[in-house]
Amino acid sequence: MYCKTLSCVFDAAFDPSDDTWSAIYVYRDGNVHTIDAGFATEEEAEACALAERDRQLEDNDQFGVGA
């Protein structure tokens, strides 16, 4: 999922070396950052990535008052 506010993509990536998924975010410049790894399913990794997006938005006060 692309986040316009943070200008990066939060997603899941498959690691074929151990058949697990990683939660990642990618900035517009192409730098990939792994949030966490070792998830059994893509859905678990995506949920982790979206939780990180929410945390970053909150840290940057992007939710505003009453959000």
The 8 nearest C-alpha neighbors of each residue, nearest first, counted from 0:
[[1, 9, 8, 10, 2, 49, 7, 45],
 [0, 2, 8, 7, 3, 9, 6, 10],
 [1, 3, 4, 5, 7, 6, 8, 0],
 [4, 2, 6, 5, 1, 7, 8, 0],
 [3, 5, 2, 6, 61, 56, 7, 1],
 [4, 6, 7, 3, 2, 56, 55, 52],
 [7, 5, 3, 4, 2, 26, 27, 8],
 [6, 8, 26, 25, 5, 2, 1, 27],
 [7, 9, 1, 25, 24, 0, 2, 10],
 [8, 10, 24, 0, 48, 23, 1, 49],
 [11, 9, 45, 23, 48, 22, 0, 24],
 [10, 12, 22, 45, 44, 21, 23, 41],
 [13, 11, 21, 20, 14, 22, 10, 23],
 [14, 12, 20, 19, 15, 21, 11, 18],
 [13, 15, 19, 16, 18, 20, 17, 12],
 [16, 14, 18, 17, 13, 19, 20, 12],
 [17, 15, 14, 18, 19, 13, 20, 37],
 [16, 18, 15, 19, 14, 37, 20, 13],
 [19, 17, 15, 14, 16, 20, 13, 39],
 [20, 18, 37, 39, 38, 14, 17, 13],
 [21, 19, 13, 38, 12, 37, 14, 41],
 [20, 22, 36, 12, 11, 44, 35, 37],
 [21, 23, 44, 11, 48, 34, 35, 33],
 [24, 22, 33, 34, 10, 32, 11, 9],
 [23, 25, 9, 8, 32, 31, 10, 7],
 [26, 24, 31, 8, 7, 30, 29, 32],
 [25, 27, 7, 28, 29, 30, 6, 8],
 [28, 26, 29, 7, 6, 25, 30, 8],
 [27, 29, 26, 30, 25, 31, 7, 6],
 [30, 28, 27, 26, 25, 31, 7, 32],
 [29, 31, 26, 25, 28, 32, 27, 24],
 [32, 30, 25, 24, 29, 33, 23, 26],
 [33, 31, 24, 23, 25, 34, 30, 26],
 [34, 32, 23, 35, 22, 31, 24, 21],
 [33, 35, 23, 22, 32, 48, 36, 24],
 [36, 34, 22, 33, 21, 37, 23, 47],
 [37, 35, 21, 38, 20, 22, 34, 33],
 [36, 38, 19, 20, 21, 39, 35, 17],
 [37, 39, 20, 19, 40, 36, 44, 43],
 [38, 40, 19, 20, 37, 41, 43, 18],
 [41, 39, 42, 43, 38, 20, 44, 19],
 [40, 42, 44, 43, 20, 45, 11, 39],
 [41, 43, 45, 40, 44, 46, 11, 47],
 [44, 42, 46, 40, 41, 45, 38, 47],
 [43, 45, 22, 47, 41, 11, 42, 46],
 [46, 44, 48, 42, 11, 47, 10, 43],
 [47, 45, 43, 49, 48, 44, 42, 50],
 [46, 48, 50, 44, 45, 49, 22, 51],
 [49, 47, 45, 22, 51, 50, 46, 9],
 [50, 48, 52, 46, 51, 47, 45, 53],
 [49, 51, 47, 53, 52, 48, 46, 54],
 [52, 50, 54, 48, 49, 53, 55, 47],
 [53, 51, 49, 55, 50, 54, 56, 48],
 [52, 54, 56, 50, 51, 55, 57, 49],
 [53, 55, 51, 57, 52, 56, 58, 50],
 [56, 54, 58, 52, 57, 53, 51, 59],
 [57, 55, 61, 53, 59, 58, 54, 60],
 [56, 58, 60, 54, 59, 55, 61, 62],
 [59, 57, 55, 56, 60, 54, 61, 53],
 [58, 60, 56, 57, 61, 55, 62, 54],
 [61, 59, 57, 58, 62, 63, 56, 55],
 [60, 62, 56, 59, 63, 57, 58, 4],
 [63, 61, 66, 60, 57, 56, 64, 65],
 [64, 62, 61, 66, 60, 65, 57, 59],
 [63, 65, 66, 62, 60, 61, 57, 59],
 [66, 64, 63, 62, 61, 60, 57, 56],
 [65, 62, 64, 63, 61, 57, 60, 56]]
